Amino acid sequence: MKFDELDEKMRVFETAHDLCVLPGVFMVARIDGRGFTRLTKEVHAFESPFDVRVRDLMVATTGHLMDCGFRVVYGYTQSDEISLLFHPDEDTFGRKTRKLNSILAGEASAKFSLLLGDLAVFDCRICELPNAGLVRDYFRWRSEDAVRNALNAHCYWSLRREGKGVAEATNTLMRLSVAEKNELLFQRGVNFNDLPNWQKRGTGLYRETYAKEARNPKTGETVLAERRRLKVDYELPMKDAYDAFILALLEGVAHGAPAGAGGP
């Protein structure tokens, strides 16, 4: 059998179950760390429940994913997860989910591992969202999950520092309401509202336009030129204001602004 015939015959088995995201459907990739509790709390013993060094590793990894060959409008990270909103016209690899999942997981794993100096692994899944309203709801969901995670994490580690074991601290929190968890922290000198916003809301990355002084090569005059840069936002809005922020990103793209435009 000639190679071309063999190649055509065997590729059927490799691609038979390829799934592609339909044109016009929004794509969001969610990339999650595997075994990060052990990696960051036991192997490397970062500060609990949050360590700015881990935050910075996740932000740097998110920035890398936004500049590794895909058109990404918005990157969001909280805890050990990253969400990437693609430009609606992104069609790299024909929008094949297996290619997007494998490449993004690989890129995230490689970048974080290099930064950490140790092996770190991420998985990835593609969320297919038919309209802008669901994109808004997706990021509202992840934002509110960040709040829940932050409250639970601060309570859990407060109890652990008092000598409670894993099971006892976990069982204690399962019986408490949100108000009771806030009170638990308050009794230990922690006002949840005063904690850094990046811990409670996550961190956003998007491209913004800014003015930079430049010299006109013909006249020699100093002029202001528009440039683009990746902004890291540690003070994201919350609730309805965050909804409006996400919709503004999408509106900016819909009106022809470069990927990432339309932020606050």
ROGU-778788 format. One record per atom (N, C-alpha, C, O, CB): residue in three letters; x negated, y, z negated. Coordinates in pm, whole numbers, plus 50000, padded with zeros to 5 digits. Atoms other than C-alpha are relative to their C-alpha. Glycine has a CB too. Layout:
REM ROGU-778788
alaXYZ/...
REM end
This chain:
REM ROGU-778788
met499154988050000/met500005000050000/met499125012550000/met498185013649921/met500965000149877/lys500764987749996/lys498685034250094/lys500245008249874/lys501285007249809/lys500385008150125/phe499894992250123/phe498015058649812/phe501245008850001/phe501945009449900/phe498765008549980/asp498844991049995/asp500705083349927/asp501294992549972/asp502184997749905/asp500075006850137/glu498815008050024/glu503305055649926/glu500074995849854/glu501144996149792/glu500014987650092/leu500055004050141/leu502185043449583/leu500315011949910/leu501045010649812/leu498624994149965/asp499774987950079/asp502185078849448/asp501485003649999/asp502045006749893/asp499185011750056/glu498574996849991/glu505725085249571/glu500834989949923/glu501814993549858/glu500455000550147/lys499275010550069/lys506915051949432/lys499925001649848/lys500935000349779/lys499474986350041/met500204999650144/met505445056649083/met500505012949937/met500925012849821/met498554998149968/arg499554987450057/arg506365093249035/arg501505000049967/arg501965007849885/arg499695011450095/val498585001350031/val510015083249034/val500194996449853/val501085001649787/val500674989450090/phe499895004450139/phe509465066348698/phe499585010949902/phe500065011449789/phe499164987549978/glu500484989150085/glu507695096748559/glu500995011449992/glu501075018249890/glu498675005150052/thr499144988149992/thr510305122248665/thr501494996950001/thr502305006150013/thr499665007750122/ala498595003949985/ala513565102648670/ala500905007049899/ala502065009849928/ala500144985049985/his499174994150105/his514775118448346/his499665014749976/his499955020249869/his499834992249871/asp500294985750013/asp513525153848407/asp501295008049984/asp502245006350060/asp499215005050123/leu498894990850020/leu515935179748273/leu499515014250023/leu498415017749979/leu500634998549858/cys500364986149971/cys515875215848391/cys501085009249945/cys502275006149952/cys499805002250153/val499054990150048/val517495246148233/val500565007450122/val499815012150207/val499335010049898/leu499364993849884/leu520015260748477/leu499675014850010/leu499475021449909/leu501514998249993/pro500214985649983/pro519405295148627/pro501115007849931/pro502275003549930/pro499935003650150/gly499014991750067/gly521165322648433/gly500234996549855/gly500915003949784/gly501284999150072/val499875004150140/val520965303948103/val498765004949924/val497635002849969/val500164984449988/phe501124995250081/phe518825319947832/phe499274988249937/phe499884978249899/phe500505009749891/met500815010450063/met515975299047697/met499295005649877/met498685016349882/met498964994350100/val500774996950120/val514595300447344/val499264987349960/val499874976649947/val500925005249882/ala500795011450047/ala511765277547237/ala499815001349849/ala499425011949800/ala498634999350073/arg500305000050143/arg511545267946870/arg498874990249976/arg498974978350007/arg501264996349915/ile501215007650024/ile508115255746767/ile499824998849849/ile499735008849779/ile498755006850067/asp500085002650145/asp507785239546422/asp498724992849964/asp498264984050037/asp501214991849954/gly501175006950049/gly504765229246222/gly500364986449942/gly501424984749883/gly499305008449895/arg499795013650052/arg504455192446130/arg499124998049877/arg497904999349883/arg499674989250110/gly500755002650122/gly503475184545772/gly499315012349944/gly498235011249885/gly499004989450024/phe500684987650041/phe502695220945694/phe500015002149849/phe499145009049796/phe500655011850067/thr500034998650146/thr503645218645327/thr498744993749944/thr498054999749862/thr501254993449937/arg501245006650044/arg500845193745270/arg498785007650050/arg497835009649975/arg499964985450048/leu501164993349941/leu498485212145504/leu499665013049927/leu498495015749900/leu500255002950147/thr500264986750057/thr498895246345343/thr500025000449848/thr499485009749788/thr501015009750053/lys499924999850147/lys499605236944981/lys499044990149934/lys498644992249819/lys501414996949958/glu500875010250060/glu497415206244925/glu498624999950065/glu497605001149997/glu500644986250013/val501305001049932/val494695203745190/val499225013049988/val498025012849959/val500204996350147/his500704987050003/his493885240945198/his500395008749882/his499775019149860/his500285007450127/ala499644993250126/ala495615252544879/ala500165015150017/ala499615022949940/ala498954997349894/phe499654985949987/phe496895285645010/phe500945003949886/phe501544995349821/phe500665002950138/glu499164995050109/glu498795307344764/glu501464996350023/glu501954996950136/glu499845015249985/ser498585003549991/ser502365296444690/ser500845010849934/ser500425016749835/ser500284986249933/pro499405006849884/pro505015303344795/pro499585006050135/pro499784999750239/pro501505000549989/phe500404993649876/phe503625327745053/phe498565004749990/phe498115009149884/phe500935011850034/asp501384995349995/asp500095336245158/asp499845008150128/asp500165003450237/asp498984988149994/val500134991249884/val499315365345387/val499074994050105/val499194997150224/val499485013749958/arg500915006349905/arg496555344345545/arg500764990350092/arg500484989750211/arg498884992549927/val499185008949917/val499085318345664/val500895008350092/val501055005150210/val500854990649912/arg499204991149915/arg501355346345786/arg499205004750120/arg499705004550232/arg500495012249919/asp500814994749891/asp498505360545991/asp499634989250101/asp499524992150220/asp498735006449944/leu500255011049907/leu497695326446139/leu501214997650089/leu501074995350210/leu499644987249924/met498785002149923/met501325322346246/met500235011550098/met500665009350211/met501214998649907/val499844988449911/val501445357646390/val499024999150117/val499405001750231/val499785013249922/ala500985001249894/ala498245351946586/ala500384988950098/ala500184990350219/ala498624997249941/thr499565011049913/thr499605318946719/thr501185004350086/thr501255001050204/thr500384987649916/thr498854994849924/thr502865335946821/thr499535009350111/thr500005008450224/thr500985007349907/gly500534990949898/gly500925363247000/gly499344992450114/gly499474996350230/gly499005009549938/his500625008349896/his498925336647185/his501064993950092/his500904993950214/his499154988949937/leu498945006249919/leu502115319247299/leu500695010150091/leu501205006550197/leu501034993549910/met499384989649917/met503435352347432/met499095004550113/met499495012550197/met500375011949914/asp500964995849899/asp500335355847648/asp499264988150060/asp498084989050094/asp499005009749941/cys500665012049947/cys499655320547774/cys500644995450131/cys500594983650166/cys500064988849897/gly499515003349866/gly501375322148111/gly501505000150018/gly501984997750129/gly499524986850037/phe498554999249991/phe505075325848031/phe500465014449978/phe499765022449916/phe500674990649897/arg499424986750021/arg507285356848040/arg500884999449875/arg502014994549879/arg500845004850127/val499315000550128/val508325360747677/val500415014149959/val499585023249954/val499104993449891/val499464987050039/val510565389447569/val499765002849852/val499465014149814/val501495000650030/tyr500044998050145/tyr510415383947194/tyr499464987549933/tyr499844976349968/tyr501395003549945/gly500505010950082/gly508495362546949/gly500375002649855/gly500275013949807/gly498484998450016/tyr499594998750140/tyr509685356146594/tyr499404988549922/tyr499444977149966/tyr501555000249987/thr500575010550083/thr507975337146316/thr500375001949854/thr500355013149803/thr498494999550016/gln499775000350145/gln508905327845961/gln499634986249952/gln499864976150019/gln501505003649964/ser500465012750056/ser507485301045737/ser499054993250099/ser498064999250140/ser501214990749966/asp500885007149907/asp505945274545968/asp500654998450136/asp500354988950209/asp499624986249943/glu499315001249871/glu508185280846269/glu499845012650083/glu499615023550031/glu501484997049978/ile500084989149902/ile508075302446581/ile501164998450097/ile501474987350140/ile498625000050075/ser498975000049896/ser510905312146815/ser499585009650110/ser499155020850083/ser501405003949942/leu500374991849885/leu510235325547165/leu501205001750091/leu501794991950136/leu498824993650076/leu498934996949906/leu512865342747378/leu499375002950136/leu498605012450150/leu500875012049951/phe500554998149867/phe512005339347746/phe500765010550079/phe501955012950055/phe500004986750076/his499354991149905/his512725365048013/his501034991950079/his500774980450113/his498955006750097/pro498975007649928/pro515965355048192/pro499534994450134/pro500054984350181/pro501215008650022/asp500475004549869/asp514065351448519/asp498814990549992/asp498264986750095/asp499625011950084/glu501135009350014/glu511355328648378/glu500334986850068/glu501334980450036/glu499674997849851/asp499735012649928/asp511095298748611/asp498744991550016/asp498674983150106/asp500615002950137/thr501225008049995/thr507625284548546/thr500344985149986/thr501174981349902/thr499025004449890/phe499775014649999/phe507545246748615/phe501454996650031/phe501944986049991/phe499604994049865/gly498625002849965/gly511075249448753/gly500924998949881/gly501984992849889/gly500074987450079/arg499225000150124/arg512365254248396/arg500204985749947/arg501214982749883/arg501375006750022/lys499925013850050/lys511675217348321/lys499735000049850/lys498715005149804/lys498984990850074/thr500144999650146/thr512175211847950/thr498804991849952/thr498164995649854/thr501274994849935/arg501145008150047/arg509535184447920/arg498695007650016/arg497805006349932/arg499934986750076/lys501214992249980/lys506895207748062/lys499915011349899/lys498865013749839/lys499945005650143/leu500004989050096/leu507905237047845/leu499714994949859/leu498905000749787/leu501355007350002/asn500195005550135/asn508085215747530/asn498574995449977/asn497974998549873/asn500954988549977/ser501335005650020/ser504775198147581/ser498935010850002/ser498005010549921/ser499704989450106/ile501024989749990/ile502785228747685/ile500045009549881/ile498995012749825/ile500175007950129/leu499914990750114/leu504095251847413/leu499564993349870/leu498894999649789/leu501435005249987/ala500455007150121/ala503585225547142/ala498484998450002/ala497825000049900/ala500684986149990/gly501455001649989/gly500075219347272/gly499265013049978/gly498265013449907/gly499644994450135/glu500644986950016/glu499185256247295/glu500045004549854/glu499045009349801/glu500695010650090/ala499884995950140/ala500505263146944/ala499074991749911/ala498394997249824/ala501464998649952/ser500845008850081/ser498705233046796/ser498525003650018/ser497775004349921/ser500234985350038/ala501414996949973/ala495415242046965/ala499605013349938/ala498555014349875/ala499745000350151/lys500344986750050/lys495505278846871/lys499935000149848/lys498965005049790/lys501015010450048/phe499985000050146/phe496475273546507/phe498834991949945/phe498214995949846/phe501334994549949/ser501115008550046/ser493905245546468/ser498675007450009/ser497855006649917/ser499944987250082/leu501244992549985/leu491115267546603/leu499895011049895/leu498815013249839/leu499925006150140/leu500014989350099/leu492095296046373/leu499784994749858/leu499055000749779/leu501305007950006/leu500085005850134/leu492425273546067/leu498684992649978/leu498184991849866/leu501164990749978/gly501175008450013/gly489395252146141/gly500334986149954/gly499494979249895/gly499025006249905/asp499545013350038/asp491405220646082/asp501144996250093/asp501715004750161/asp500454999749849/leu498965004849910/leu493915199346266/leu501395004249953/leu501775001549839/leu499934984850013/ala498624996150026/ala497425213946281/ala500844996250122/ala500384997350236/ala500135015349969/val499165005249892/val500315200346486/val501375006749997/val501965008549891/val500154984649990/phe498674994349984/phe503505216546617/phe500804991550097/phe500254985250188/phe499935014750048/asp499105005349898/asp506525202546797/asp500785011650061/asp500715022950012/asp500964989149941/cys499264989449932/cys508795221847030/cys501294994550058/cys501344983050102/cys499145006450112/arg498755003549932/arg512375221147155/arg500535012650067/arg500325023750017/arg501054994049901/ile499434988849926/ile514155243247406/ile501495001049969/ile502234991449987/ile499764998450154/cys498574997250021/cys517505258747309/cys500535007050125/cys499975017050170/cys500235008949872/glu499384994349881/glu519735266247608/glu501235007849956/glu502195002049906/glu500374989050105/leu498964991150049/leu521985296047534/leu500685007050118/leu500035014650190/leu499425010349900/pro499324995249879/pro524635305447793/pro500195015050010/pro500365020250120/pro501314993750009/asn499724985649992/asn525065342147698/asn499225007649892/asn498655001849800/asn501525002749986/ala500764991350091/ala523535371747515/ala500524999049857/ala499755000249762/ala500065014450048/gly499445001150133/gly525925367647223/gly499424988349923/gly499204989349802/gly501504998650007/leu500595011650067/leu524515333147147/leu498525002149972/leu498004996849873/leu500194987550085/val501394996450030/val520955346447174/val499955008249872/val499125005749784/val499375008050118/arg499894991950122/arg521915372446914/arg500264991149879/arg499614992649775/arg501125010550013/asp499665008850111/asp523455345446696/asp498844990949962/asp498634987949844/asp501224991650036/tyr501155008650029/tyr520385323246729/tyr499015007349909/tyr498595001849808/tyr499304995750131/phe501004992950080/phe518025349746594/phe500575004749866/phe499835005949769/phe499465012050078/arg499364997050129/arg520535360046325/arg499914987649910/arg499654988749790/arg501495004350020/trp500095012750072/trp520565323346221/trp498614998049942/trp498474994649824/trp500354988350092/arg501365001950049/arg516765321546195/arg499635010549897/arg498895007749803/arg499025000450116/ser500274989350097/ser516635354946011/ser500634996749865/ser499994998449761/ser500545013550052/glu499335003350126/glu519165343645752/glu499394987349937/glu499394985749815/glu501514998050023/asp500715011650052/asp517335310545721/asp498735004549927/asp498354998549826/asp499664990250113/ala501214994750065/ala514215330745635/ala500325005149859/ala499555002949766/ala499385011350084/val499594994950131/val516095347645349/val500224988449904/val499734988749791/val501295008550012/arg499735011750085/arg517305314245213/arg498704993149960/arg498514989449844/arg500934989950074/asn501275006650028/asn513835299045243/asn499195007849897/asn498605002149805/asn499194998450129/ala500794991750091/ala512215328445066/ala500534999349858/ala499764997849763/ala499995014650048/leu499405000550133/leu514655328144776/leu499724986549934/leu499304985949818/leu501515002650007/asn500235013350055/asn514375290644729/asn498534997749967/asn498204991849863/asn500484989350097/ala501435002250021/ala510585290744763/ala499505007349875/ala498755001649797/ala499205004650122/his500434992650117/his510075317944503/his500544993749872/his499834993049771/his500445014650010/cys499445006750118/cys512425300444261/cys499264986949972/cys498884984249858/cys501494997250020/tyr500645013150016/tyr510855266344320/tyr498615001449940/tyr498274994349845/tyr499914992950134/trp501374998850049/trp507285277944265/trp499945006849864/trp498995004749789/trp499165007750099/ser499934994550136/ser508295298343961/ser500204988749900/ser499574988549794/ser501155010349988/leu499765011450088/leu509615266343806/leu498794990649993/leu498464985449887/leu501234992350047/arg501185008649999/arg506575246243914/arg498885005849915/arg498184998449846/arg499524998050142/arg501054993650081/arg504245271643754/arg500294999049851/arg499385000349769/arg499855014650040/glu499645001950141/glu506145266443429/glu499834985649954/glu500094982349838/glu501435004449978/gly500275013850037/gly505255229643437/gly501014989850046/gly500844977950021/gly499884999149856/lys499005009549951/lys508325214443599/lys499454992350120/lys498704997750201/lys501315007350038/gly500445008349889/gly507725185743839/gly500815002850126/gly501755010850124/gly500114985449964/val499334997849870/val508825184144203/val501494996849991/val502325005050032/val499344991450108/ala498605004350007/ala512055165044135/ala500805009049907/ala501935012849940/ala500114985549953/glu499274991750096/glu513025185743831/glu500275014050056/glu501385019350043/glu499225001049869/ala499824986649942/ala512455219044008/ala501024999650113/ala501865008550125/ala498665005550051/thr499075001349887/thr514335207144318/thr501434998149951/thr502345004650001/thr499594988350090/asn498665002550053/asn517295193944119/asn500595012249931/asn501795014649938/asn499974988249904/thr499544987950067/thr517495225743915/thr500575009950102/thr501635015750080/thr498865006549920/leu499574990349899/leu517785247244228/leu501264995650072/leu502065003950114/leu498895002350101/met498825005149930/met520425224644384/met501295003949928/met502345004749991/met499924985050013/arg498814996850078/arg522825234144105/arg500275015049989/arg501275019149932/arg499874994149862/leu499884985550017/leu522325271744132/leu500575006950122/leu500295003050236/leu498655005949968/ser499494991649892/ser524215297344339/ser498925010150037/ser497895011149971/ser501325007149958/val500944989549959/val522445325544524/val499825010249888/val498705014249858/val500505007050129/ala500084990250109/ala523285349544241/ala499184994549884/ala498415001849822/ala501415003949952/glu500735006150111/glu521915325243984/glu498514998850031/glu497675000049942/glu500594986249967/lys501425000649962/lys518685320944180/lys499365013749987/lys498225014949941/lys499864994750144/asn500524986450018/asn518245358544190/asn499785003149852/asn498805009549815/asn500965010350062/glu500134997650143/glu518825359443816/glu498834992149942/glu498134997049853/glu501314996149928/leu501135008050045/leu516305331443762/leu498695007650023/leu497835008049935/leu499974986550073/leu501214992449970/leu513655352643933/leu499935012649914/leu498875016149862/leu499955003850148/phe499984987450076/phe514735384543757/phe499574997749855/phe498865005949797/phe501415006250004/gln500385003250137/gln514345367843418/gln498504997449987/gln497944997749877/gln500774987849950/arg501445002350000/arg510755360443518/arg499245011850057/arg498075010750095/arg499684987550080/gly500664987749960/gly510005396043619/gly499895002350149/gly499105010650194/gly498665000249944/val500054998649854/val510645392443993/val501355004850051/val502364998150032/val499604986650068/asn498804995049933/asn513205413744176/asn499904995950146/asn499045000950219/asn500165015649986/phe500095005249864/phe513875395244502/phe500055011050104/phe499365010250206/phe501124990050026/asn499894989049903/asn514825427644679/asn498705007550019/asn498495013850122/asn501085009649957/asp501264992649993/asp511385441944605/asp498874992250066/asp497784997650087/asp499585004149862/leu501045008049936/leu509455413644769/leu499755005250142/leu500655011250201/leu500404985150003/pro500314995249864/pro507705421345102/pro501034995050101/pro501454983450096/pro498604995450042/asn498965003649904/asn510175421445390/asn499574988750093/asn500424980950138/asn500375012150083/trp500425011049910/trp508045398045602/trp500264986449937/trp500494976650009/trp498505001450034/gln499685012650065/gln508605371045342/gln501484996750012/gln501854985150028/gln499595000449854/lys498555002150003/lys512385375745344/lys500634999850140/lys501664993450160/lys500665010749917/arg499374998649868/arg513025383745712/arg499184994450114/arg499674993450226/arg500275014450026/gly500875004449893/gly510085369945906/gly499335011750069/gly499455023150026/gly500784991850100/thr500774990149925/thr507935388546158/thr500354999250147/thr500474988250203/thr498484997849979/gly499684999649858/gly508775399746511/gly498855005450082/gly498085013850035/gly501245008450022/leu501024995049907/leu506485405246808/leu500695003450132/leu501444995350186/leu498874989550022/tyr499444995749873/tyr507475424747117/tyr499125010950058/tyr498335017149986/tyr501465005149983/arg500844990049934/arg505885447847370/arg500685013649997/arg501885014950019/arg499714995850145/glu499494986450006/glu506265485147334/glu499165009050090/glu497995006350118/glu499995005349856/thr500694989949919/thr505365515047550/thr499505011049908/thr500225015449818/thr500935005750110/tyr500544989050079/tyr503105541547402/tyr499185009350091/tyr498765005350199/tyr499124994649884/ala500744990149924/ala501345572847523/ala498534999949957/ala498225000049838/ala500615014149982/lys501435000050028/lys497555572447549/lys499325010750084/lys499625012350202/lys499384986150027/glu500734989649927/glu495245600847644/glu499104993550106/glu498424983650079/glu499175008849904/ala500845004849890/ala493525595347979/ala499525012150079/ala500045023150063/ala500784990050093/arg500544989049920/arg491515616348222/arg500374998050146/arg500134987350203/arg498465000949984/asn499675000349858/asn492795624248570/asn498715000150080/asn497955009850071/asn500915012050039/pro501285000849929/pro489935612948800/pro499845010950108/pro498725014150147/pro499864986450064/lys500094989849895/lys490795639549060/lys499785013949944/lys498985021749996/lys501254999850084/thr500064986550054/thr491255670148842/thr499125001149876/thr498695012049838/thr501395004849967/gly500774999650123/gly489335660248532/gly500825004149879/gly500285005049769/gly498865009250016/glu499154995850110/glu492295670948321/glu500374988149911/glu500434976749955/glu501275006850054/thr499515010150094/thr493385652148012/thr501514998950013/thr502235008950004/thr499605003549853/val498575002349983/val496805636648063/val500434988749908/val499594981549854/val500354996750150/leu499455011250076/leu499085612647879/leu500474989150096/leu501264991650186/leu501175004749909/ala499625011249915/ala499435578648039/ala500774989849916/ala500484987949799/ala498764993450066/glu499235010250069/glu501955551747948/glu499254986750004/glu498764982550109/glu501404998550062/arg500635013050011/arg500495519147826/arg500944990449926/arg501894994749861/arg498645001049928/arg499205010150068/arg501945486547696/arg499144992649900/arg497954990349925/arg500634990250102/arg500735007650101/arg500925467947383/arg500974991049924/arg502184993349922/arg499255009549902/leu499205009150079/leu502135439647166/leu500115005549859/leu499115007449790/leu499384985750000/lys499764994850134/lys503705452746848/lys500354988549907/lys501154979849940/lys501145010550002/val499665009550105/val503775431646533/val500825007549895/val500335016949833/val498714993649936/asp499054992850086/asp506785442046324/asp500254992049872/asp500914981649874/asp501345002550075/tyr499815006650128/tyr506685432545956/tyr501215005649924/tyr501505001549812/tyr498755001549915/glu498864993550066/glu509735454045877/glu501254998750087/glu501915008750119/glu499695015049973/leu498845002249915/leu512475438446085/leu501285004049927/leu501395002549805/leu500084985250043/pro498704997250062/pro516035450446025/pro500704987149964/pro500214976249995/pro500895008350094/met499275012050041/met518595426645881/met501485001250036/met501985012250060/met499844997549849/lys498575001049977/lys522185415645943/lys500415007250130/lys499845004550235/lys500765005749882/asp499474993749879/asp524115438146187/asp498935008150073/asp498945008850196/asp501185008949966/ala501064992149937/ala521085460246248/ala499054990950079/ala498534994850183/ala499225008049894/tyr500855009649927/tyr519075429446349/tyr500724995150125/tyr500094993250229/tyr499634988149909/asp499225003549881/asp521875418946584/asp499825010550110/asp499585007250226/asp501504998549964/ala500134989049904/ala521685453046750/ala498605000450061/ala498445003350179/ala500335013449933/phe501385000349954/phe517905450246775/phe499814989450109/phe499194992150212/phe499054997349882/ile500135010849902/ile518115416846960/ile500735003550129/ile500215001450238/ile500544986849943/leu499244996249880/leu520805429447196/leu499325011250077/leu499405011750199/leu501425004349961/ala500744989349933/ala518705460347269/ala498834994450081/ala498544999350190/ala499485010249897/leu501065006649924/leu515825437847375/leu500554994350131/leu499964996050238/leu499364988849916/leu499395006149882/leu518125419347613/leu500495010650098/leu500365008950220/leu501164991049960/glu499514989349913/glu519655451447746/glu498845006450076/glu498975009850193/glu500765010649919/gly501164994349934/gly516195465147819/gly499544991550116/gly499184996750221/gly498885001749902/val500395009149893/val515355434448024/val501015000550114/val500645000450231/val499874985749947/ala498944999949899/ala518725435448205/ala499915012450088/ala500315011950205/ala501364999449933/his500114987649924/his518015471248315/his498645001450068/his498285012250115/his500245011849911/gly501234999949922/gly514695461848466/gly498765004349926/gly497715006149987/gly500175008750115/ala501204996650076/ala512345471148183/ala499074987949998/ala499544976650011/ala500365004649855/pro500925011350008/pro509185449948156/pro500374990949884/pro501014995049788/pro498575005049985/ala499715009650106/ala509425418647944/ala499545005249867/ala498385009049851/ala499354986650029/gly500354995250133/gly509525428847582/gly500435014149975/gly500355018749861/gly498554998849978/ala499574986450020/ala510835463847639/ala501385000249936/ala502064990049930/ala500005007750132/gly498664998550054/gly513945477247475/gly500084998449852/gly501184997749797/gly500904990250063/gly500015001250144/gly512875473947113/gly500375013149934/gly500745022650003/gly498654995449951/pro499574988250071/pro513585499646843/pro499125011950031/pro499355022849978/pro500004997449854/
REM end
